[in-house]
Amino acid sequence: MTLLQLNAVGHVFLGRAVLEDASLRVEHGEMVALVGPSGCGKSTLSQIAAGLIIPRHGQVTRGYDRSAFVFQEPRLLPWATVEANVALGLSGHALSRAQQSARIADACRRVSLEESDWHKFPSQLSGGMRQRTALARALVGDPDFLYFDEPFTALDAALRRRMQDLVVTTVLNSGKGGLFITHDIHEALRICHRIAVLDRYGHGILDCVAVPEMPETRSDEMVFEMARRLVCDHPLFAVVDEHDERRLA
């Protein structure tokens, strides 16, 4: 079942075309990575897909009922506690107070937030904790489709890996779908089924590369070797900014 279909989508900002003729399909139970250099339209494309931006032209077909978006910045309400911020993800859900509390607690635990932190305000949290709160807010409503715009850049390596594993589990075990924006080829290879490479000048998607094996079965060695081959040998990936190039040397 197709959860998201983009057909020849384009957008103009201040009279300048920032995205042209981008087409993409995301199937049931599939996570697709969007990669490309800064300014190529990754965030614009994902926000058009999510309905946050109206495209100048093209068509978007959404086959899911509920979605959630995790941005680069946590975008938390500064006057609300962790629990209250996470509760925003339950807007529109007909749940009892007890059910809401249970869902909030489960979401916080899934992203490794300690119970002692649930009553804190964003100003009392580290950058990584704020980002995990944003992730819990996205997960608490059990959406059918998840959008991620480089959500783990503020996390340390160990916690980032745990959150990547959570994304894999959330999508694969429940048949959800998602778009995941990243500059990190290793991250894309760890969690996604396909990698869509955007043209550096905003002229749509150059191609999609399927990643062998299922995400949960890929070894670190496989991820490292495929990342090396893609960056060194695959012409599409010449346009991708790789933040961790020293690891590919």
C-alpha positions in Angstrom: 0.0 0.0 0.0 1.4 3.4 -0.9 1.4 5.8 2.1 2.8 8.8 0.3 3.0 9.8 -3.4 4.7 12.9 -4.7 4.2 13.7 -8.4 6.3 16.5 -10.1 6.2 18.6 -6.9 7.8 22.1 -7.1 8.1 25.2 -5.0 9.1 28.9 -5.4 10.4 31.1 -2.6 10.7 34.9 -3.2 10.4 34.4 -6.9 13.2 31.8 -7.1 12.6 28.1 -7.8 13.9 26.1 -4.8 12.5 22.7 -5.9 11.4 21.4 -9.3 9.7 18.2 -10.5 10.4 16.1 -7.4 8.6 12.7 -7.5 8.7 10.1 -4.8 6.8 7.1 -3.5 6.8 5.6 0.1 5.2 2.3 0.7 3.6 0.7 3.7 6.3 -0.2 6.3 9.0 1.7 4.4 11.4 4.4 5.6 13.0 6.5 2.8 16.0 8.7 3.4 16.3 12.1 1.7 20.0 13.1 1.2 21.7 15.9 -0.6 23.8 19.0 0.0 22.5 21.9 2.1 20.0 24.1 0.1 18.9 21.4 -2.3 15.3 21.4 -1.0 15.2 18.4 1.4 13.3 20.2 4.1 11.1 21.9 1.7 10.1 18.6 0.0 9.4 16.9 3.4 7.3 19.9 4.5 5.3 19.8 1.3 4.8 16.1 1.7 3.5 16.7 5.3 1.1 19.4 4.2 3.1 22.2 6.0 3.9 24.0 2.8 1.6 24.2 -0.2 3.5 23.4 -3.4 3.6 25.8 -6.3 2.9 22.9 -8.6 2.6 19.1 -8.6 0.4 16.7 -6.6 0.7 15.1 -3.2 -1.3 12.0 -2.3 -1.3 10.8 1.3 -2.5 7.3 2.1 -2.1 7.6 5.8 -4.5 8.9 8.5 -2.1 10.5 11.1 1.4 11.8 10.8 4.0 13.5 13.0 7.0 15.6 12.3 10.3 15.8 14.2 12.2 18.9 13.2 15.9 19.8 13.5 15.0 22.1 16.4 12.8 20.6 19.2 10.2 23.4 18.9 9.0 22.8 22.5 6.7 25.2 24.4 9.0 26.9 26.8 6.3 27.4 29.5 5.2 23.7 29.4 6.8 20.7 31.1 8.2 17.7 29.3 4.9 15.9 30.0 2.8 18.8 28.8 4.9 19.1 25.6 4.6 15.4 24.9 0.8 15.6 25.6 0.5 17.9 22.5 1.0 14.8 20.4 -2.3 13.5 21.7 -4.4 16.4 20.4 -7.5 15.1 18.8 -7.3 11.7 20.5 -10.4 10.7 22.6 -8.6 9.3 25.6 -9.3 9.3 29.3 -6.9 11.1 31.7 -5.5 7.8 32.8 -5.0 6.6 29.2 -3.2 9.9 28.3 -0.9 9.6 31.3 0.0 6.0 30.3 0.7 7.0 26.7 2.9 9.9 27.8 4.8 7.8 30.2 5.4 5.1 27.6 6.6 7.6 25.0 9.0 9.2 27.5 10.5 5.9 28.5 10.9 4.8 24.9 13.1 7.8 24.2 15.1 7.3 27.4 13.8 10.2 29.4 14.1 9.6 33.1 10.9 10.0 35.2 12.6 12.7 37.3 12.8 14.8 34.2 9.2 14.7 33.1 8.2 17.7 35.3 11.1 19.9 34.1 10.8 22.8 31.6 12.8 23.0 28.4 15.2 25.5 29.8 16.2 22.9 32.4 17.0 20.3 29.8 20.1 19.6 27.8 19.9 19.9 24.0 19.7 16.1 23.6 16.9 15.9 26.2 14.9 18.5 24.4 15.2 16.7 21.1 14.2 13.4 22.8 11.1 15.2 24.2 10.2 16.3 20.6 10.6 12.6 19.5 8.4 11.4 22.3 5.8 14.0 21.3 5.8 12.6 17.7 5.5 9.0 18.9 2.9 9.4 21.6 0.0 9.7 19.2 0.9 6.5 17.3 1.0 8.1 13.9 0.9 6.1 10.7 3.6 8.2 9.0 6.7 9.9 10.5 8.7 12.8 9.1 12.2 13.4 10.4 14.3 16.4 9.6 17.8 15.6 10.9 16.4 14.9 14.4 19.4 13.4 16.1 22.2 15.9 15.4 22.1 17.1 19.1 22.6 13.6 20.5 25.8 11.9 21.5 26.9 8.8 19.5 25.5 6.2 21.8 22.1 7.8 22.3 21.9 8.7 18.6 22.2 5.0 17.8 19.5 4.1 20.3 17.2 6.6 18.7 18.0 5.2 15.3 17.1 1.7 16.5 13.8 3.1 17.9 13.0 4.5 14.5 13.7 1.2 12.9 11.5 -0.6 15.4 8.7 1.9 15.2 8.4 1.6 11.4 9.1 -2.1 10.9 7.1 -3.6 13.7 3.9 -1.6 13.0 3.9 -1.1 9.2 4.3 2.6 9.5 6.1 4.7 6.8 8.4 7.6 7.0 10.7 10.2 5.4 14.1 10.7 7.0 16.3 13.7 6.1 20.0 13.3 7.0 23.4 14.4 5.8 24.9 11.2 7.3 25.1 8.3 4.9 25.8 5.9 7.7 22.6 7.0 9.4 20.6 6.6 6.2 22.0 3.1 5.7 21.3 2.0 9.2 17.6 2.9 9.3 16.2 3.3 5.7 15.1 0.9 3.0 15.9 3.3 0.2 18.0 6.5 -0.2 16.7 9.3 -2.4 19.4 11.6 -3.7 18.3 15.2 -4.5 20.0 17.3 -7.1 22.2 20.0 -5.6 20.3 22.7 -7.6 16.8 21.7 -6.5 16.0 19.9 -9.8 14.2 17.1 -8.1 15.3 13.6 -7.1 18.2 12.2 -9.2 17.5 8.6 -8.2 16.6 6.2 -5.4 19.1 3.6 -4.2 17.8 0.5 -2.6 19.7 -0.7 0.5 20.3 -4.5 0.7 18.9 -6.5 3.7 16.4 -5.2 6.2 17.5 -2.4 8.5 17.4 -4.4 11.7 19.7 -7.1 10.2 22.5 -4.8 8.8 25.8 -5.1 10.6 28.1 -2.2 11.3 30.6 -3.7 8.8 28.0 -3.8 6.1 26.9 -0.2 6.8 30.5 1.1 6.8 31.5 -0.7 3.6 28.4 0.3 1.6 28.9 3.9 2.8 32.5 3.8 1.6 31.4 2.5 -1.8 28.6 4.9 -2.3 30.6 8.0 -1.5 33.7 6.9 -3.4 32.2 5.1 -6.4 28.5 6.0 -6.9 28.2 9.2 -9.1 24.9 10.2 -7.4 26.5 10.5 -4.0 29.1 13.0 -5.3 26.4 15.7 -4.4 26.0 14.6 -0.8 27.6 16.4 2.0 29.1 13.7 4.2 29.8 15.1 7.7 31.9 12.1 8.7 34.2 11.8 5.8 37.2 11.0 8.0 35.6 7.7 8.8 35.5 6.7 5.2 39.2 7.3 4.5 
